């Protein structure tokens, strides 16, 4: 046994609480074919073809064997029919097996029984062992049921690679504009009616519990991240609206998730527990998120910046709804009624006068979710028009005027986020001015992602430096991270890339270089508060919507 993990709610394997066992099957994978075949026969598998030692065929044989073991023990324990999911891992010697549970004590006992039978590879009395461990599981005290919450107020679950915090905050803001007491959880903490209740990363199941425990809460908005789904499962049994913003490469190589398709499978969990009478809100311009509607019991509400998107036509034909931009207006489409314009996209401050394509999509997603909840049209318009980057969305595309140039603080933490940041920088740069960028990354990102960000930054900006996130190096030496960044910048011909111990010091160096009309940007995860305080001490002012509009207009000429 590598790990036995109890998942308290919907997860990658089941839409309910499950046990996840990670097994090292080296003995079976590397055994002679005759011995492997004898093991399967002793367990009652009948005719088998184990395949060559250490091969993918042998791993698939092991998948079949382990699934059979689970079902055999469950029958002996009187459990009867049981759902089983067995998955191969990148390491051919490892498998993951998962099964749902109703009582924790007996579920743990079943997991340990599986391990005992797997460890008995080569034993001659396997049938007797299966019978014995089954009896032991049967007699084990049942234990507690899953702690999964069954909400009594509407819940919106928001997930995705980029934009989920902004979209969550936007939905909560619209809820408050509708007069509701709103609680929401995110990577920044738990909030109730705009006030911070507890600081920290609450994008997992504990965040949902904290939100729903707030006295008087009428609407819960939960940011649901990949890590929480994998480590604990989702903390609520269902949601009324699920939102998936997009799926791009991020956190790959962690928790057994090595590809973007696997990451999408994790994100899709929130859509599978949406109530049938609710709405599954998905990005129609992202094929992976658009496909998630097919696995959801809820109706589909698609959003797309393109009113002629095939995804919109498909969903409308299926009886769903869509939100798009039509003639510059955020517009709701329904096949049974006329197109309904809500407001001009340039009047949504978060879109930076329509410049930020990602935030246009976030606004469309938030509109869809809010209307899907049944919130009034007027509340949606008020919420979108009063939600500002600095005050309501700290750390995301926060723009400052410092003397005669611009500074942007943004969380950008992956390739897509950095491209979005560069889009904004270009959108407000004055003709002939420069882009100055402070790159940075947590230490647990894959080398190819860090190198790619180095290349993207060096190609897109006129000056790049590295600003480290010391609290997020996660055991990785700074010098190693720098080397990978510089490998990426060198690939596009940029070798002069200084590094600084903190985001703040990197920002101070770039601000000292900045000239009139330049745009300085910092990829900030750690020093947001100190960056804000330092910039204000230097006389910086936060750009309001009118200032942003004027910068965008100047950049066009």
Phi, psi and omega in degrees: 000123174275318182199141168241115184240128177266117178263123189278349182209194181308142189211189182296337188256323182217158178271027178206176182303142183212159170260134177245120178250126171256125187241140171262115185249034182306318182301318181283318184294325185259009180279154172305149185302321181297319180292319178297319180295320179296323179297314178297319180296318180297333179274356177093021181282339181079217184292128180219159174229097188294337183083176185287155178304132175069013183266168173297327177296320178294322178296319178294324174299318179296324176303314180295317181298312184295319177300320179295320179300314181301313182293322179297313180294319180300318178297315180298329181274000179078016181281334180079217182291139181218138176286135180225133172235125177239129183233139173281154176248172180301319174287118186298342182273357185242149174223157170243130175238136181227147176211147181287158179222150177246337179219125192295318182302312181290327179294316177297320180298320178296319178300315180292327177295320177301314180300318182297320180289321177297319180291345181272016177307129182096348179288152182265352183242045182299315179303318179295321179295316179301317179297318183293314181290329176297317177299321182295318178296319180300323184271356181290136174306138187301315181086186187283151173283169179299144180275013183304131183277145175246095189298147176253003175234160179300141180234133171248124177253124183243129176221176182143171179278311179237143173093356186290324178292314178300314181295319178299312180298322181295316179297316179298320180296319177296319177301320179291325176296334178276001177089014181267153169275115190243132171247142176214151180239149182202186177291346180265344181145189177252131182237148173226119183051042174086353181259137179290122178267317179209130182275145177139178178276106180243042178270008177256194185296330180294332178295317178299318179297319179297317182295312184290344179274354181290127180300129176084004181297136180244343178211132178246131177239119185241122171282127187240110185263162179306314185299317180296320179297317183287321187276324186230342189088173181277138189281352179242150183287335182199164171229163181268330176220132172246144181230129174239115186283315182181169174223116176227172184297120177193142178059020180289150183086004179243139176064026179080008180255108187249346183230162178295325178297319177294321177298319178298323179298323177293312182299329184293347182303321182297329181284337184281345179248019175280135183301144181304328180274000180268198184229137174256108185262118185227155179281114182286347180268359178244107185305325182291319179286323180298324180293340183294338180299333184289338180259005183258139176285348184274169173286155183261134172237108186263148172233145181201143176287344183259110181295342178260017181299136175302331179295324178293315179300318181298312183293320178296321176295331180276359179093010179269195180231170182214151172234132185212185174249117183235120183053037177084359182251139167295123190226138178260132180245138177213131185296343183262003181210171179290156175301136185245103177285138180257303181198160179290136184298329181288347178269005174264106187306325184294340180278356182052058181060033179083001184288321185273103181299322179298318181283336169299314179296320178298321178294320177295320179295315181295320177300313181300313182296315182296315178292325176297329175287343183093015178289150185295148178304319181297324179292324178296314181296315179297316181297314181293322185282343182250002180270111187247151184301313185286307186286317187259348185221061184300136176088354180241110179051043178278124188244137182233150169258121179240109186053251184239028175220175187246142173237134179241130173249125182213149182291341187344112187229009177208181185299314181295320179295321179292320177297322178294322178296316178297325176301316180293316180302315179294329183288342181241001179286137177280153181306132178084358181268178186243159172252127180240123192233133172259108179280158174185159181202147168299158185285346185266010178280148181295149182303320183294328178289316180297316178298319179297320178295323176299316180294315180299314181295315182292326178288324187270336183249160179275338180214130178232142171226172178247128175242113187284155177247082189304325181283351184238018178289335174052048175086358182267131179298141179302321183298325180292317179296318178301316183299322181289318176302314184291332174299320179290316180293323180295330181295342177245020172086017180246115183248340181273089183229089179294158176234154181226149185296334183224162174299320182297315180294324176296318179296318181297322179294317181289321178298323179295333179273340191293144177240174183306131177086348180291162175235122177255134178227143179235123173283099192247122174246327191254317192258026185306312184294316181290327175298314180299314181297318181294316180299318179295324178294337178271005178092011180290148174238145179285131181290128173270172183305324181292320178296318179299316179301318182292324178294318179297319180295317180296324182293336182281346186249000000 
